[in-house]
């Protein structure tokens, strides 16, 4: 059972880094640092979008529209950290 909890924590940690990578990638594109016309860049962007948009989309619908500012990744990361802490706190108790 500890292995399952460790796996869940690791998956949450990896997904947190994917969300951070998506945010950094969107900044790099919006500031014109990387070329959006490259096929490799498009593939990476498509992967990051497909991996994060199903979770970020509902959060964006709940949050108020702040124009160019998008706080949905921050909310998602806070929720992921909260979930990790719940697993760390209550996971060992569930095994008794």
DRENVOKE-596850 format. One record per residue (C-alpha): x, y, z. Coordinates in steps of 0.5 Angstrom, whole numbers, plus 500, padded with zeros to 3 digits. Layout:
% DRENVOKE-596850
+-----+-----+-----+
!   u !   v !   w !
+-----+-----+-----+
!   X !   Y !   Z !
...
+-----+-----+-----+
END
This chain:
% DRENVOKE-596850
+-----+-----+-----+
!   u !   v !   w !
+-----+-----+-----+
! 500 ! 500 ! 500 !
! 506 ! 505 ! 501 !
! 508 ! 504 ! 494 !
! 501 ! 506 ! 492 !
! 502 ! 512 ! 496 !
! 509 ! 513 ! 494 !
! 507 ! 513 ! 486 !
! 501 ! 517 ! 487 !
! 506 ! 523 ! 490 !
! 511 ! 522 ! 485 !
! 505 ! 522 ! 479 !
! 503 ! 529 ! 483 !
! 510 ! 532 ! 483 !
! 511 ! 530 ! 475 !
! 504 ! 533 ! 474 !
! 506 ! 539 ! 478 !
! 513 ! 540 ! 474 !
! 509 ! 539 ! 467 !
! 504 ! 545 ! 469 !
! 510 ! 549 ! 471 !
! 513 ! 547 ! 464 !
! 507 ! 549 ! 461 !
! 507 ! 556 ! 464 !
! 514 ! 557 ! 462 !
! 513 ! 555 ! 455 !
! 507 ! 560 ! 454 !
! 511 ! 566 ! 457 !
! 517 ! 564 ! 452 !
! 512 ! 564 ! 446 !
! 509 ! 570 ! 448 !
! 515 ! 574 ! 449 !
! 518 ! 571 ! 442 !
! 524 ! 568 ! 445 !
! 522 ! 561 ! 441 !
! 520 ! 560 ! 434 !
! 513 ! 558 ! 434 !
! 513 ! 555 ! 427 !
! 518 ! 550 ! 429 !
! 515 ! 543 ! 429 !
! 519 ! 541 ! 435 !
! 516 ! 547 ! 439 !
! 509 ! 546 ! 436 !
! 510 ! 538 ! 438 !
! 512 ! 540 ! 445 !
! 507 ! 546 ! 446 !
! 501 ! 541 ! 443 !
! 503 ! 536 ! 449 !
! 503 ! 541 ! 454 !
! 497 ! 544 ! 452 !
! 493 ! 537 ! 452 !
! 496 ! 535 ! 459 !
! 494 ! 541 ! 462 !
! 488 ! 544 ! 459 !
! 483 ! 539 ! 461 !
! 485 ! 541 ! 468 !
! 486 ! 548 ! 467 !
! 480 ! 549 ! 463 !
! 475 ! 548 ! 469 !
! 479 ! 552 ! 474 !
! 479 ! 558 ! 469 !
! 471 ! 558 ! 468 !
! 471 ! 558 ! 476 !
! 476 ! 564 ! 476 !
! 474 ! 571 ! 475 !
! 477 ! 574 ! 468 !
! 483 ! 578 ! 469 !
! 484 ! 580 ! 462 !
! 491 ! 577 ! 460 !
! 493 ! 575 ! 467 !
! 491 ! 567 ! 468 !
! 492 ! 565 ! 475 !
! 489 ! 558 ! 474 !
! 496 ! 555 ! 474 !
! 497 ! 558 ! 481 !
! 491 ! 555 ! 483 !
! 492 ! 548 ! 480 !
! 499 ! 548 ! 483 !
! 496 ! 550 ! 490 !
! 491 ! 544 ! 489 !
! 496 ! 539 ! 488 !
! 501 ! 541 ! 494 !
! 494 ! 540 ! 498 !
! 493 ! 533 ! 495 !
! 500 ! 531 ! 496 !
! 500 ! 534 ! 504 !
! 493 ! 530 ! 505 !
! 496 ! 524 ! 502 !
! 502 ! 525 ! 506 !
! 498 ! 526 ! 513 !
! 492 ! 521 ! 512 !
! 496 ! 516 ! 507 !
! 499 ! 512 ! 513 !
! 493 ! 512 ! 517 !
! 489 ! 509 ! 512 !
! 493 ! 503 ! 512 !
! 492 ! 501 ! 519 !
+-----+-----+-----+
END
